[in-house]
Amino acid sequence: MSESFPLNYDSEFIHSPSFDLSKIIRPNILSLEPYRCARDDYSEGVLLDANENAYGPSLTTEHDGNLNRYPDPYQIQVKERIMKMRGLKSTKNLFLGVGSDEVIDLLIRIACVPAHDKILITPPTYGMYSVCAQINDVQVVKSFLNVKDGAYQLDLDNLFDTLKSNPETKIVFLCSPGNPTGTCLSHKSIRAVLDSEFKGLVVVDEAYVDFVDREEGSVATWVDQYPNLVVMQTLSKSFGLAGIRVGIAVGHADVIQILNNTKAPYNIGTPSALLAAEALSDDGLAKMFDFRKRLIAQRGVLIEKLPQIDGTGCVLGGNDSNFVLIEILDAKSKKPSNDRALKVYSMMAKELGVVVRFRGMEYGCDGCLRITVGTEEENATVLDILQKALAAN
């Protein structure tokens, strides 16, 4: 059954005193007649509708799935398994993209008029929000996080002042847990933004949410309460499937419908869908939770041992992700040093064979390296190599 059709403004389309979707989505998107194919309505039988190769793929080994056929445009099986896992009510609340990056790009494209509208981000944060905005000729305004003592939480007064000064803002992007901060934003602060006078979309990026080891986790179920909320998740992190590029958007059915109307017809390929469905099966979930437990334990090892190395400072942030943010100190002043951190990063990668990430140019991350949590062996190696690089610099 199709999930793609022009919106019916008199029935399901969101019109309410607090949020009017027709004032957020670009008029040309609202009037868009989405690409339709026979496969939207009929997916079984003798399929001679899509100019596919009836003899099959030119591969030398057998593979699961009919790779000579175009994939399910909406990947209902995958959505049903995500719905069950996340406690959602309907597959109509779910959109699948080619990674979260496609979701980010589509949200900006459907809402923001080029050279006119704006998005708001909260640095330090994920870089693709700004990249996608620039590609779409959309201005970025910034409300910096409160970074004192590595808090990395929203400065709500500044955020609301920034929105007031920039009425063209259509989307607020909140990264929780943050990248590179590794910190989950307080649910109280996210709710404050949703309950505010802002009439645009609030997008909460939860790429790392499965690594949150405390009560405040996902806000995905809030989409029933807030029609302007979109929650992004991914199979790249906790599921270990970065290579298949499957991102997830959770939102009100009308917002999801617009994303479906706008996306490429067959954006998720059959191999990716098959692997996603396997990972979301009961056995796949059991393996994910086992790996999650082990990664959280190894995160604790890094948090404990990194500050013990001579030349390091504090591990910053809430440590709610599968990485840690560690300060590299100047040898004399004992203050965070971008110069030394960059030298250590470069030496580790070029000479010692261990690649981490230099994040010192990000706001509130002076002198910081971001280190992904690895296996027991990888973590032992990175601790040893970091110590050697610091001794040499």
C-alpha positions as CSV (number, residue, x, y, z in Angstrom):
1,M,0.0,0.0,0.0
2,S,1.2,3.5,-0.9
3,E,2.4,5.9,1.8
4,S,2.9,8.7,-0.8
5,F,0.0,11.0,-1.8
6,P,-0.7,14.8,-1.9
7,L,-1.7,16.1,1.5
8,N,-5.4,16.6,2.3
9,Y,-5.6,20.0,4.0
10,D,-9.1,19.4,5.3
11,S,-8.5,16.2,7.1
12,E,-5.0,15.1,8.4
13,F,-2.9,18.2,7.7
14,I,-1.8,19.9,10.9
15,H,-3.7,23.2,11.7
16,S,-3.7,24.1,15.4
17,P,-3.4,27.3,17.4
18,S,0.1,26.2,18.5
19,F,1.5,24.9,15.2
20,D,0.5,25.3,11.6
21,L,2.6,23.1,9.3
22,S,1.4,25.0,6.2
23,K,3.4,28.0,7.4
24,I,6.6,26.0,7.8
25,I,6.7,23.9,4.6
26,R,7.6,25.6,1.4
27,P,4.6,26.2,-0.9
28,N,6.2,24.3,-3.8
29,I,6.7,21.3,-1.6
30,L,3.1,21.4,-0.4
31,S,1.8,21.4,-4.0
32,L,4.3,18.7,-5.0
33,E,2.8,15.8,-6.9
34,P,5.2,13.0,-5.7
35,Y,6.7,10.6,-8.2
36,R,4.5,7.5,-8.3
37,C,5.1,4.1,-9.8
38,A,3.0,1.0,-10.2
39,R,5.0,-0.6,-7.4
40,D,3.3,1.8,-5.0
41,D,0.1,-0.1,-5.4
42,Y,1.1,-3.6,-6.7
43,S,4.3,-5.4,-5.6
44,E,3.5,-9.0,-6.4
45,G,2.9,-11.1,-9.5
46,V,4.6,-10.9,-12.9
47,L,6.3,-7.6,-12.5
48,L,6.7,-5.9,-15.9
49,D,6.2,-2.3,-14.9
50,A,9.5,-0.8,-14.1
51,N,11.9,-1.8,-16.9
52,E,13.9,-4.1,-14.7
53,N,16.1,-7.0,-16.0
54,A,13.9,-10.0,-15.8
55,Y,16.9,-12.4,-15.9
56,G,18.3,-11.1,-12.7
57,P,21.5,-9.4,-11.5
58,S,24.8,-10.0,-13.3
59,L,26.5,-11.4,-10.1
60,T,28.5,-14.6,-9.7
61,T,27.1,-15.6,-6.4
62,E,23.6,-15.9,-5.0
63,H,22.3,-13.2,-2.7
64,D,19.1,-12.8,-0.6
65,G,16.5,-10.4,-2.1
66,N,15.4,-9.8,-5.7
67,L,18.3,-7.4,-6.6
68,N,17.0,-7.1,-10.2
69,R,13.8,-5.5,-8.8
70,Y,13.5,-2.0,-7.4
71,P,13.2,-2.0,-3.6
72,D,10.1,-1.3,-1.5
73,P,9.8,2.5,-1.6
74,Y,8.8,2.6,2.0
75,Q,10.4,-0.4,3.6
76,I,7.4,-1.3,5.8
77,Q,9.1,-4.4,7.4
78,V,12.0,-2.4,8.6
79,K,9.7,0.3,9.9
80,E,7.5,-2.2,11.8
81,R,10.6,-3.5,13.6
82,I,11.7,0.0,14.5
83,M,8.2,0.9,15.7
84,K,8.2,-2.1,18.0
85,M,11.7,-1.5,19.3
86,R,11.0,2.2,20.0
87,G,7.5,1.9,21.3
88,L,5.9,4.0,18.5
89,K,2.3,3.7,17.4
90,S,2.4,3.6,13.7
91,T,4.8,3.2,10.7
92,K,3.3,6.4,9.5
93,N,5.5,8.1,12.2
94,L,8.7,6.7,10.5
95,F,10.8,7.9,7.6
96,L,14.0,6.1,6.4
97,G,16.8,8.0,4.8
98,V,20.2,7.3,3.3
99,G,21.8,8.0,6.7
100,S,20.7,10.8,8.9
101,D,22.4,13.2,6.5
102,E,19.6,12.7,4.0
103,V,17.1,13.4,6.7
104,I,18.9,16.6,7.6
105,D,19.1,17.7,3.9
106,L,15.4,16.9,3.2
107,L,14.2,18.7,6.3
108,I,16.0,21.9,5.3
109,R,14.8,21.5,1.7
110,I,11.1,21.1,2.6
111,A,11.0,23.9,5.1
112,C,13.6,26.6,4.2
113,V,13.3,28.9,1.2
114,P,16.8,29.4,-0.2
115,A,18.4,32.9,0.5
116,H,15.6,33.7,2.8
117,D,15.0,31.3,5.7
118,K,17.3,30.2,8.5
119,I,18.1,27.3,10.8
120,L,19.4,27.5,14.3
121,I,22.2,25.3,15.7
122,T,23.7,25.1,19.2
123,P,27.5,24.8,18.9
124,P,29.5,22.8,19.6
125,T,27.4,20.4,17.5
126,Y,27.3,18.1,14.4
127,G,28.8,19.8,11.4
128,M,26.4,18.5,8.7
129,Y,23.6,20.9,9.8
130,S,25.7,23.8,8.6
131,V,26.9,21.9,5.5
132,C,23.4,21.0,4.4
133,A,22.2,24.6,5.1
134,Q,25.0,26.1,3.0
135,I,24.3,23.6,0.1
136,N,20.7,24.8,0.2
137,D,21.6,28.5,0.5
138,V,20.0,28.7,3.9
139,Q,21.5,30.9,6.6
140,V,22.7,29.4,10.0
141,V,22.2,31.3,13.2
142,K,23.9,30.1,16.4
143,S,23.0,29.8,20.1
144,F,26.0,28.5,21.8
145,L,25.7,25.8,24.5
146,N,26.6,26.6,28.1
147,V,30.1,25.0,28.1
148,K,31.2,26.0,31.6
149,D,32.9,23.0,33.4
150,G,32.0,20.8,30.4
151,A,28.2,21.2,31.0
152,Y,27.2,21.4,27.3
153,Q,23.6,22.2,28.0
154,L,21.2,24.6,26.3
155,D,21.4,28.3,27.2
156,L,17.6,28.8,26.9
157,D,17.6,32.6,27.4
158,N,20.1,33.0,24.6
159,L,18.3,30.5,22.4
160,F,15.0,32.3,22.8
161,D,16.6,35.7,22.2
162,T,18.3,34.4,19.1
163,L,15.0,33.1,17.8
164,K,13.3,36.3,18.5
165,S,16.0,38.2,16.6
166,N,15.7,35.8,13.7
167,P,12.0,35.3,12.9
168,E,13.0,33.7,9.6
169,T,14.2,30.6,11.5
170,K,12.3,27.5,10.4
171,I,14.2,24.7,12.1
172,V,16.0,24.3,15.4
173,F,18.6,21.5,15.5
174,L,19.3,20.0,18.9
175,C,21.9,17.2,19.1
176,S,21.3,14.9,22.1
177,P,23.6,13.2,22.9
178,G,25.8,15.8,21.3
179,N,28.6,15.4,18.9
180,P,31.4,16.2,19.9
181,T,30.1,16.9,23.4
182,G,28.9,13.3,24.2
183,T,26.3,14.9,26.4
184,C,22.5,14.3,26.5
185,L,20.5,17.5,26.7
186,S,18.2,17.7,29.7
187,H,14.7,16.7,28.8
188,K,13.4,19.7,30.6
189,S,15.3,22.1,28.3
190,I,14.1,20.2,25.2
191,R,10.5,20.4,26.4
192,A,11.0,24.2,27.1
193,V,11.9,24.7,23.4
194,L,8.9,22.6,22.3
195,D,6.6,24.5,24.7
196,S,7.9,27.9,23.6
197,E,6.4,30.4,21.1
198,F,8.6,29.0,18.3
199,K,6.4,27.8,15.5
200,G,9.0,25.9,13.4
201,L,10.3,22.4,13.4
202,V,12.4,21.2,16.4
203,V,14.7,18.4,15.3
204,V,16.4,16.3,18.0
205,D,19.3,14.3,16.7
206,E,19.6,11.1,18.7
207,A,22.3,9.3,16.8
208,Y,24.0,8.1,20.0
209,V,20.9,7.7,22.2
210,D,21.4,4.0,22.8
211,F,24.6,4.7,24.7
212,V,22.7,6.8,27.3
213,D,23.1,4.8,30.5
214,R,20.7,6.7,32.6
215,E,17.0,7.6,32.9
216,E,16.9,10.4,30.3
217,G,17.0,8.7,27.0
218,S,15.0,9.1,23.8
219,V,12.3,11.7,23.3
220,A,10.9,9.8,20.2
221,T,7.6,9.0,21.8
222,W,7.0,12.7,22.3
223,V,5.9,13.1,18.7
224,D,2.4,12.2,19.7
225,Q,2.4,15.3,21.9
226,Y,4.4,17.7,19.8
227,P,3.5,17.9,16.0
228,N,6.5,20.0,15.3
229,L,9.0,17.6,16.8
230,V,11.2,15.4,14.5
231,V,13.6,12.9,16.2
232,M,16.5,11.5,14.1
233,Q,18.1,8.2,14.9
234,T,20.4,5.8,13.0
235,L,21.5,2.3,12.6
236,S,25.1,3.5,12.2
237,K,26.1,3.7,15.8
238,S,24.7,1.2,18.4
239,F,23.8,-1.3,15.6
240,G,27.2,-1.1,14.0
241,L,25.8,-0.6,10.5
242,A,27.4,2.6,9.3
243,G,28.2,0.9,6.0
244,I,24.5,0.4,5.0
245,R,23.5,4.1,5.4
246,V,20.1,3.9,7.1
247,G,18.9,6.9,9.0
248,I,15.6,7.3,10.8
249,A,13.2,10.2,11.3
250,V,10.3,9.9,13.8
251,G,7.6,12.6,13.6
252,H,4.0,13.4,13.1
253,A,2.4,11.5,10.2
254,D,1.9,14.7,8.2
255,V,5.6,15.7,8.5
256,I,6.7,12.1,7.6
257,Q,4.3,12.2,4.6
258,I,6.0,15.3,3.3
259,L,9.4,13.6,3.6
260,N,8.1,10.6,1.7
261,N,6.7,12.8,-1.0
262,T,10.0,14.6,-1.4
263,K,12.6,11.8,-1.2
264,A,14.0,9.9,-4.1
265,P,11.6,7.0,-5.0
266,Y,13.8,4.1,-4.0
267,N,16.3,5.7,-1.6
268,I,16.9,2.6,0.6
269,G,18.4,-0.3,-1.4
270,T,17.4,-3.9,-0.9
271,P,20.7,-5.0,0.6
272,S,20.6,-2.2,3.2
273,A,16.9,-3.1,4.0
274,L,17.7,-6.8,4.4
275,L,20.6,-6.1,6.8
276,A,18.5,-3.5,8.7
277,A,15.7,-6.0,9.2
278,E,18.1,-8.7,10.4
279,A,19.7,-6.3,12.9
280,L,16.2,-5.3,14.2
281,S,15.1,-8.9,14.6
282,D,15.0,-10.4,18.2
283,D,18.4,-12.0,17.7
284,G,19.9,-8.9,16.2
285,L,18.6,-6.7,19.1
286,A,20.1,-9.2,21.6
287,K,23.5,-8.8,19.9
288,M,23.2,-5.0,19.8
289,F,22.4,-4.8,23.5
290,D,25.3,-7.1,24.3
291,F,27.7,-4.9,22.3
292,R,26.2,-1.8,23.9
293,K,26.8,-3.2,27.3
294,R,30.4,-4.0,26.4
295,L,31.0,-0.6,24.8
296,I,29.6,1.2,27.9
297,A,31.9,-0.8,30.1
298,Q,34.9,0.1,27.9
299,R,33.8,3.7,27.9
300,G,34.2,3.6,31.7
301,V,37.7,2.2,31.3
302,L,38.7,5.2,29.1
303,I,37.0,7.7,31.5
304,E,39.0,6.2,34.4
305,K,42.4,5.8,32.7
306,L,42.7,8.8,30.3
307,P,43.0,11.4,33.0
308,Q,45.8,9.3,34.6
309,I,48.1,9.9,31.6
310,D,50.6,12.7,32.1
311,G,49.6,15.6,29.9
312,T,45.9,15.0,29.8
313,G,43.3,17.1,31.7
314,C,39.6,16.4,32.3
315,V,37.2,14.1,30.4
316,L,34.5,16.6,29.5
317,G,30.8,16.3,29.1
318,G,28.2,13.8,30.3
319,N,29.7,10.8,28.5
320,D,26.5,9.6,27.1
321,S,27.9,8.4,23.7
322,N,30.4,5.9,22.4
323,F,33.2,8.3,22.6
324,V,35.0,10.5,25.1
325,L,36.3,14.1,24.9
326,I,39.7,14.5,26.7
327,E,41.7,17.7,27.2
328,I,45.3,17.8,26.2
329,L,47.3,20.2,28.4
330,D,50.2,22.5,27.7
331,A,53.3,21.0,29.2
332,K,54.2,24.2,31.0
333,S,50.9,26.1,31.8
334,K,48.9,22.9,32.4
335,K,46.0,24.5,30.5
336,P,44.2,23.0,27.5
337,S,46.4,23.5,24.4
338,N,45.2,23.3,20.8
339,D,48.8,23.4,19.6
340,R,49.9,20.3,21.6
341,A,46.6,18.5,21.0
342,L,47.0,18.9,17.2
343,K,50.6,17.7,17.4
344,V,49.6,14.7,19.4
345,Y,46.7,13.9,17.0
346,S,49.0,14.2,14.0
347,M,51.7,12.0,15.5
348,M,49.3,9.3,16.5
349,A,47.8,9.1,13.1
350,K,50.9,9.5,10.9
351,E,53.6,7.8,12.9
352,L,51.9,5.5,15.4
353,G,48.9,4.1,13.5
354,V,46.1,5.2,15.7
355,V,43.5,7.7,14.4
356,V,41.4,9.8,16.8
357,R,39.8,13.2,16.1
358,F,41.1,16.7,16.9
359,R,38.2,18.8,18.1
360,G,40.0,21.8,19.5
361,M,38.6,24.3,17.0
362,E,35.0,23.6,18.3
363,Y,33.5,26.1,20.7
364,G,34.1,25.0,24.3
365,C,36.4,22.2,23.3
366,D,39.9,23.8,23.6
367,G,42.7,21.3,23.4
368,C,40.3,18.4,23.0
369,L,40.7,15.0,21.3
370,R,37.6,12.9,20.7
371,I,38.3,9.2,21.1
372,T,35.8,6.6,20.0
373,V,35.3,3.8,22.4
374,G,36.9,0.6,20.9
375,T,37.3,-3.0,21.9
376,E,39.4,-4.0,24.9
377,E,42.4,-4.4,22.7
378,E,41.9,-1.1,20.8
379,N,41.4,0.8,24.0
380,A,44.6,-0.6,25.5
381,T,46.4,0.4,22.3
382,V,45.0,4.0,22.2
383,L,46.0,4.5,25.9
384,D,49.5,3.3,25.2
385,I,49.9,5.3,22.0
386,L,48.5,8.5,23.5
387,Q,51.0,8.3,26.3
388,K,53.8,7.9,23.9
389,A,52.7,10.8,21.7
390,L,52.3,13.1,24.7
391,A,55.8,12.1,25.9
392,A,57.2,13.1,22.5
393,N,55.4,16.4,22.4
